[in-house]
């Protein structure tokens, strides 16, 4: 149903037999990236793919005339895994079992501009909701303005900035059960490449909710996060 506006496309959950097509699509997309920091390939792609198949996750494949043209992954990490992004950003341990990882999502260049990224994000949020894991989190490079923009536009916010596996990364998240409250009068505009300022803002209780693009570059809009008794963090 999500692809009803694109009659040439169909979607289904990838199976182990789809690994070669998935890997080949990644070869093309990663080779075309304007900056290698946008996506650093996993050391063991087979293990990464298997971690995003049932029961530990799912990978949505989008096909045109039988050929894979896009995919998007969700992971359901173990609550006690050190790789659980809930542990990375420091939310309460009892909430780690509610975390969903919005992992890799790639679209072939010739199929961009058709809102596939947005549609696949909505589909992954639906999968997370169906699994009862409403705390959805995604890692994104500080340099990848397009991916960050897409996540913020879909309602995610920058909850944390720091170093993961030696890489400077944001963790963007959305809570599908509870809304967040912000002090909109307490705002900071920070340069998108100022890692230490971004990290300090999150540590001080600010959350990234938008961006401003002008002659000075890309600046991120941070507002103070107001905690309340329904919020998970």
URBEL-V114680 format. One record per pair of residues at least 4 apart in sequence whose ideal C-beta (glycine too) atoms are under 8 Angstrom apart, sorted by the first residue. I is the first residue (numbers start at 1). J is the second residue. Records with the same first field share a line. If there is no record, write none. Layout:
BEGIN
I->J + J
END
This chain:
BEGIN
2->11 + 119 + 122 + 123
3->9 + 10 + 11 + 62 + 119
6->114
8->64 + 65
9->62 + 63 + 64 + 69
10->62 + 63
11->60 + 61 + 62 + 63 + 123
12->60 + 61 + 63
13->54 + 58 + 59 + 60 + 61
14->18 + 22 + 53 + 59 + 60 + 61 + 71
15->53
16->50 + 53
18->22 + 59 + 61 + 68
19->23 + 46 + 49
20->24
21->25 + 61 + 67 + 68
22->26 + 49 + 59 + 61 + 68 + 71
23->27 + 45 + 49
24->28 + 68
25->29 + 68 + 69 + 70 + 71 + 106 + 108
26->30 + 41 + 45 + 104 + 106
27->31
28->32 + 108 + 109
29->33 + 39 + 106 + 107 + 108 + 109
30->39 + 41
32->109
33->38 + 39
34->38
35->141 + 143 + 144
36->40
37->141 + 143 + 144 + 167
38->141 + 143 + 144 + 147
39->104 + 141 + 144
40->165 + 167
41->45
42->47 + 48
44->48
45->49
46->50
47->51
48->52 + 104
49->53 + 59
50->56
51->56 + 57 + 75
52->56 + 57 + 58 + 59 + 73 + 74 + 75 + 103
53->57 + 58 + 59
54->58
55->76
56->75 + 76 + 77
57->73 + 74 + 75 + 76 + 101 + 103
58->73 + 74 + 127
59->71 + 72 + 73 + 74
60->71 + 72 + 73 + 120 + 123 + 124 + 127
61->68 + 70 + 71
62->68 + 69 + 70 + 71 + 107 + 111 + 116 + 120
63->67 + 68 + 69
64->69 + 111
69->107 + 108 + 110 + 111
70->105 + 106 + 107 + 108 + 111 + 116 + 120
71->104 + 105 + 106 + 120
72->102 + 104 + 105 + 120 + 121 + 123 + 124
73->101 + 102 + 103 + 104 + 105 + 124
74->100 + 101 + 102 + 103 + 124 + 127 + 128
75->100 + 101 + 103
76->100 + 101 + 131 + 133
77->81 + 83 + 84 + 85 + 96 + 99 + 101
78->84
79->84 + 93 + 96 + 97 + 99
80->84 + 96
81->87
82->87
83->87 + 88
84->88 + 96 + 99
85->89 + 99 + 101 + 137 + 139 + 171 + 173
86->91 + 95 + 96 + 98 + 99 + 135 + 137
87->91 + 93 + 96
88->160 + 162 + 164 + 171
89->137 + 159 + 160 + 171 + 173 + 233
90->160 + 233
91->95 + 96 + 135 + 232 + 233
92->232 + 233
95->99 + 135 + 232 + 233
97->133
98->132 + 133 + 134 + 135 + 232
99->133 + 135 + 136 + 137
100->124 + 127 + 128 + 131 + 133 + 134 + 135 + 136 + 137
101->137 + 138
102->121 + 124 + 128 + 136 + 137 + 138
103->138
105->117 + 120 + 121 + 124
107->111 + 112 + 116 + 117
108->112
111->116
112->116
115->119
116->120
117->121 + 150
118->122 + 150 + 153 + 154
119->123
120->124
121->125 + 150 + 151 + 154
122->126 + 154
123->127
124->128 + 136
125->129 + 136 + 154 + 174 + 176
126->130
127->131
128->133 + 134 + 136 + 176
129->134 + 176
134->175 + 176 + 177
135->173 + 175 + 176 + 232
136->156 + 173 + 174 + 175 + 176
137->159 + 171 + 172 + 173
138->151 + 156 + 171 + 172 + 173
139->164 + 169 + 170 + 171 + 172
140->144 + 147 + 148 + 151 + 169 + 170 + 172
141->147 + 167 + 168 + 169 + 170
142->161 + 168 + 169 + 170 + 192 + 193 + 195 + 198
143->193
144->148
145->149 + 192 + 211 + 218
146->150
147->151
148->152 + 158 + 170 + 172 + 192 + 211
149->153 + 211
150->154
151->156 + 172
152->156 + 157 + 158 + 172 + 208 + 209 + 210 + 211
154->174
155->174
156->172 + 173 + 174
157->172 + 173 + 174 + 180 + 207 + 208 + 209
158->170 + 171 + 172 + 198 + 202 + 207 + 208 + 209 + 220 + 222
159->171 + 172 + 173 + 202 + 207 + 233
160->170 + 171 + 202
161->168 + 169 + 170 + 171 + 195 + 198 + 199 + 201 + 202
162->168 + 169 + 171 + 199 + 202
163->167 + 168 + 169
164->169
168->195
170->198 + 208
172->208
175->179 + 180 + 231 + 232
178->230 + 231 + 232
180->207 + 225 + 231
181->225 + 226 + 227 + 228 + 231
182->207 + 209 + 223 + 224 + 225 + 226
183->223 + 224 + 226
184->223
186->206 + 223 + 224
187->221 + 222 + 223
188->201 + 206 + 221 + 222 + 223
189->212 + 219 + 220 + 221 + 222
190->194 + 197 + 198 + 201 + 219 + 220 + 222
191->197 + 216 + 217 + 218 + 219 + 220
192->198 + 211 + 217 + 218 + 219 + 220
193->217
194->198
195->199
196->200
197->201
198->202 + 208 + 220
199->203
200->204
201->206 + 208 + 222
202->206 + 207 + 208
205->224 + 225
206->222 + 223 + 224 + 225
207->222 + 223 + 224 + 225
208->220 + 221 + 222
209->221 + 222 + 223
210->220 + 221
211->218 + 219 + 220 + 221
212->218 + 219 + 220 + 221
213->217 + 218 + 219
214->219
227->231 + 233
END
